[in-house]
Amino acid sequence: MTTSRRRFIARSAGLGLGACASFASDLISPARGAPAPAFPTRAVRVFTPFPAGSGPDASLRMVADQLSRHWGQPVLVDNRPGGNGFIAVAAFKKGASDGHDLLQLDSTHITSHPSTFANLPYDVQRDFASLRMLLRTPFFVTVGARSPHRTLEDLLRTARAQPGRVTYGSWFNGSPGHLAGLLMQSRFDVSMLHVPFRDFGQLYTAVANGDVDWAMGSVATAAPLEKAGRLRFIALAAPQRDPLYPDVPATAETPATRGFEVSAWAGLFAPAAISGELRRMISADVSQALAAPEVVAAYKTLGYEAPNLSPPQFDALIRRETAQWAKVVQAAHLKLD
């Protein structure tokens, strides 16, 4: 009997690691006398649309390393960037449906692409089974160091006084930063001009230089220029402040901006045909990987969170966010194809 098979059988009998104890009852096979399937029996491959060295790629590699140690099989990251994520999805859909081929996507691919693309080459419900949220990062409202706007309220006052004159940038059309700007306009009844850029570096350099008035930014993407004194964070679109930036107010603190909360996340998905038992097993193992001390420490530095959502809870969040972005996209008449 292989090591991975013994490990999975032990887990299914409720004898797995303590970090997975909350899942124990779910991991017991309905047919209690039947042997559990071995997994993994070979290398596991995870497709991702993010380039090597990006934040989502870095987090995925941390988890892959932990899973490789735990499973006793290689977990390989296969970067397929470009094409709005469609290239990675196409490769994933051609792969195995038994859990040995997995897929990393982010909130844009899962919750807003269904509204922004009329001819989306995948169906979230039909093609994917959610496993685990890998990371979530809240967004700061970011301005140049010489900007006259000291608070989000200052920025909104200017936008109301000069409709269509305030500009905001994002890292591409349809990106979380773009949609966050649309949500801000809808939430506060203001009109601003969106300016798309090719990447994070180009975007935040433009904000620092005053070429655009503001942009959404995360610790991982905007902090280098903030630490260099070229950017300022004037608000965090979240329920509470970030421990790394305790002086930056959260939007929930002020009645005028309360309710404006925006974050981006990346998650891990399996083929929709995967068994419920295997889905729960992989989810639990990913949760264990995210709890490793070295992963927790790295996430703290990057400003990432890793909410411990079960697959049903993750599905519920996806449904809520999909409905939210559908309204925003429809109101803005945004289509990307």
N, C-alpha and C positions, 0 to 999 in steps of 0.2 A: 504494500500500500504506500502511495507517495506521501511525502511530507505535507503537500498542499491538501491532499484528500483527507488525511488524518486531522489537519487543522480545521477544515470546513466541517467535518463530522462532529468534532468536539464543539465547535461553535453552534452548530445546529442543535446540539443536546443541551445548550445553555451553559457550557463549560468554558466559553471563550474568555478573552481578556476582559478585565473590569471595565475598561472604557466602553465596551459594547454591551454592558449589562442591561441597559434600558431597552435594548433591541432583542433580548434573549427570547422572549416569548414569541416574537415575530419570526425569529430565525429557526424555530422548530418546525420541521416539515409536517404538513397536515397528515401525511401517511407516516406515522411515527415509527413504524417498524421498517420502513423502506430506507435503503442506504442513500445518503445525500450525494448529489453529483459532484465530481471532482472539479475544482476551479482554483486557479487557472492550470491548464495542462500544458501550456506553452506560453511564449511571450505575449504580452498584452500591448496593443498599440493604441495610442491616443492621438487622434487627429486634432489639430488646432489651426484656426485661421490667423493666429497671431504670429508675428515674426519672432525668431530667436532673439532673446535679450529683452523683449518687452515685459511689462509687468505681469500680464496674464500668463505668459510663457514661463516666467521665473517661478510663479506660484505653482504652476502645473508641474514643473520639474521637481520642486520640493516634495510635492505629494507623490509623484511617480517614484522618487527615490525611496520614500518611506514604504510605499506599497511593494516595491521590488524586494525589499528586505523582509517584509511580512509574508509575502506570498512565495518567496523562493523562486520567482520567475522574473525575467526582465520586463519592465514597463517602459516602453519606448515612446518618446514624444515625436510626432511626425508633423512638422510645420508645413502648412499649405496656405500661405498668405495670399491676399488679393481677392478680387471678384466679390466683394461684399460678404465674404464668408462662404460663398457658393462653391468654391473649389474644394475647400475642406469637407463641406457637407457631401459633395458628390463622391469624394473618395471614401468617406465613411459609409455611405449607402451601398457601395460596392463591396464592403468588407463583410466579415463574419457577423452573424446575428446572435451568436452565443455568448456575448460579453467579452470576447477577446479583442474586439475593436470598439473603442469608445470615442467620444467626441467632446471637446471643450468648445462652448459657445458663450457669448455674453448676452446681457440684457437686450442689447440692440437687435441681435439676430433672432432672439426668441420672442420679445414682447412688442417691438415696434416694426420690424420688417414685415410682419403680416399686414400692416396697414399702409406702409410706405411703398410696397411693391405689389403691383397688380398681378404679376406673373412670378410669384415666389416659387422656386424649384424645390420646395419642401413644405410639408405640413407638420407643424409642431406636434399636434396631437397624434397624428397617424405614424410619424416617422421616429419620434424620440420618446424615451422613457427617462424622466429626470432621476438623477442619482443623488447629487449633493451640490449645494452652493459651495464653490471653492473660495470665493472672496467677494467682499462688498466694500466699496469705497465711497464715502460721501463726498460731495462736491463743495468746494469753496467758490464764492464769487470773487474773482481775481481782477485787479486793476493794476495799472502801471504805478510805479513808485511816485511819479509826479502828478498823478491824477488828482483832480480837485475833489473827487468823491471819497469821503471818509467812511461812509456807511452805505448799506443797501438802500436805505431811505433816501439818501442824497441822490443816488443813481436813479431811483424811480421818480424823484421830483424833476430831475432834468429831462427824463424821458417823457413825462407828462407835459412839460413846458415846451418841448421841442419834438413833436411826434415825427418819427422816422429819421431823426438826426443821430440818435445814439446808436453806436455800432457794437456788435458783439461777434466774436469769432468762435469757430469750433474746428476740430481736426478733420472733419469731412461732412458733406451733406448727409443728413440723417443720423449723425453721430449722437451719442448721449448729450454732448454739449450743445448741439444744435436743438435737440428736442427740449432740453432744459430751458433754452432761451424762448422757445415757443410757449412752454408752460408758464414762464414768468410773464410773458406778454398777456396770455389769457387770464392768469390769476390776478394780475394787477391792472388790467385794462390799459396797457400802454402799447406803443408801436415802436419797434426797433428794427434795424437793418442787420441781417445776418451776412457774415463774410466767411466763407469756408477756406480752410488752408489744407495743405497736403499732409502735415504731421504735427505732432506736439511741439517740436522745437521751433518750427516756423511760426506756429500760432503764438506761443508765449513770448517769443522775441518781438512779434508785432504788438502785443499788448504792452510789453515793457517799453517799447519805443513810442507808444501813443498812436500807432497806426489804427488800432481799434480800441474802443473804450473799455471793454471788459470781456472776460471769458470764464467759463467754468473750469475749475482745475482741481486735481487731487494732490495729495501729498506726493505720490509717486511721480507725477508728471510735472507739477508746477513748483514744487518746493525748491529745486536747485536755483532757479532765478529769484525766488522769494528770499532764500538764505543769502543770495548775493546782493540783496537790497534793490533789485530791479522790479520786483512785483510786490504787491500787498494783497493780503487776504482781508476782505472787509466783512464777510459773513460766511457762515457755514450753513448750507441748506439741509439742516438736520434737527432732530429733537433736542440734542444737547451738544455742548462744546467738545472739541477734540482735545484729549489730554496733551497731545503734542503742541497744540496752539491754544492754550487756555485763555488768551486775551482776545481771541476772535469770537464774537458773539454768534450763537446759533439763531437761526431765523425763528425758532419756536419761542424765543425769549421776548420778542416784541410783537404786540398785538397786530401792528400793521403788516408784518411779514409772516406771522404764524400760519402754518399750513403749507408753506412753500418748502418742500423737502425733496431733494433729488440725490440719487446715488446710482452708481453703475455696479453691476456684478458680473462675475463669470461663474459658470456652472459646468458640471460634468454630466454627460448624457450617454445612455446606452440605446441600442436599437429597441424599438417599441415591442418587438417579439420576445424580449428577454423574460424569463420566468420571474414571478414575484419574489420567490425565495432568493434567487441570485441577485435580483435588484436590491433587496434589503441587505444582503450580505456585503455587496460592494459598497453600498452607502455607509454601512457601519464601519467598514475598513477605512474608507476615506475619512470619516469622522475621527477615527483613531489616528490617522496620519496627520491630520490638521492639528491634533492635540499634542503632537511631539514638541518638546521644549524648544528645539532649534527652529521649528516652523513658527511657533508662537512668537519667538523673539524676532524673527525676520519680518513677520507680519506687522509687529508693533512699529518697527523702523519704517516700513513702507506705508503705514497708515491704513492697513487693510483690516477688515473684520472678517470673521468666518462664522456667521450665524448657524447654529446647529439645528437645521431644519430637516425633518424626515422627508422622504419623497412626497407623501401627501401634502405636507405643509409647503414644500417647495412648489408643488403644482398649484396650490391655492394662491400663493404669491404671484406666480406667473399669470394666472387668470386675472387677478386684480390689476396688475401692471399693464397687461395687454389691453384691458378695457380702458384704463386711464389714457394710454398713449393713442388708442384709436380715436378717442374724443379730441385730443390735441391735434393729431394729424388731420382729422377730418375738418376741424375748424380752420386750420391753416391751408387746406387744399394742397398738402404736400404729397407729391408722388415722385419716386426716384427712377421709374422705368416708363 
